[in-house]
Amino acid sequence: MRVELKLGGLITVGERSLAMGRTFALLDGIAQEGAIGGAARLLEVSDAAAWERLAVLEGALGRPVARREGTEGRASLTPYGAGLREAIAETLRAFEPLVETETRRLQERLTALDGPHDPAA
């Protein structure tokens, strides 16, 4: 048995809730690749799906987080998008040690439970 804990979280804006991990992955992909298509490849989704995620994010926030550059599909984060990416990254980094510790603890507890099998139990 293998345990993998991940930090889930929601960013709620008005009536909409955005998955923190997916939001960060999209913003990080745009920043790393300089294109929505590149972000889509990192996320293993279609370009159309990445554009849709971007539209949903921007609609929920009420402001652009990325801007198209030229006609070759290039894109970059707006200052707001870059700030949002860094804020989420900082939160994820802060929780990383706790998630690692709790992953080990849960793995140890489950391993102990999976000890010798008593057919009568």
RAQUI-V749547 format. One record per residue. N is the residue number from 1. SS is DSSP state (2 for helix, 1 for strand, 0 for the rest). D_CENTER is the distance of its C-alpha to the mean C-alpha in whole Angstrom. Layout:
N&SS&D_CENTER ; N&SS&D_CENTER
//
This chain:
1&0&25 ; 2&0&22 ; 3&0&19 ; 4&0&15 ; 5&0&14 ; 6&0&10 ; 7&0&9 ; 8&0&8 ; 9&0&9 ; 10&1&10 ; 11&1&11 ; 12&1&15 ; 13&1&17 ; 14&0&20 ; 15&0&20 ; 16&1&17 ; 17&1&13 ; 18&1&10 ; 19&1&7 ; 20&2&5 ; 21&2&2 ; 22&2&3 ; 23&2&5 ; 24&2&4 ; 25&2&4 ; 26&2&7 ; 27&2&9 ; 28&2&9 ; 29&2&10 ; 30&2&13 ; 31&2&14 ; 32&2&14 ; 33&2&16 ; 34&0&18 ; 35&1&17 ; 36&2&15 ; 37&2&17 ; 38&2&16 ; 39&2&12 ; 40&2&13 ; 41&2&14 ; 42&2&12 ; 43&2&9 ; 44&0&13 ; 45&0&14 ; 46&0&17 ; 47&2&17 ; 48&2&18 ; 49&2&15 ; 50&2&13 ; 51&2&16 ; 52&2&16 ; 53&2&12 ; 54&2&13 ; 55&2&16 ; 56&2&15 ; 57&2&13 ; 58&2&16 ; 59&2&18 ; 60&2&16 ; 61&2&17 ; 62&0&20 ; 63&0&20 ; 64&0&18 ; 65&0&15 ; 66&1&16 ; 67&1&20 ; 68&1&22 ; 69&1&24 ; 70&0&27 ; 71&0&28 ; 72&0&26 ; 73&0&22 ; 74&1&21 ; 75&1&19 ; 76&1&18 ; 77&1&16 ; 78&0&18 ; 79&2&19 ; 80&2&17 ; 81&2&14 ; 82&2&15 ; 83&2&15 ; 84&2&12 ; 85&2&10 ; 86&2&12 ; 87&2&12 ; 88&2&9 ; 89&2&9 ; 90&2&13 ; 91&2&12 ; 92&2&9 ; 93&2&12 ; 94&2&15 ; 95&2&14 ; 96&2&13 ; 97&2&17 ; 98&2&18 ; 99&2&15 ; 100&2&17 ; 101&2&20 ; 102&2&20 ; 103&2&19 ; 104&2&22 ; 105&2&24 ; 106&2&23 ; 107&2&23 ; 108&2&27 ; 109&2&28 ; 110&2&27 ; 111&2&29 ; 112&2&32 ; 113&2&32 ; 114&0&32 ; 115&0&35 ; 116&0&38 ; 117&0&39 ; 118&0&42 ; 119&0&43 ; 120&0&44 ; 121&0&41
//
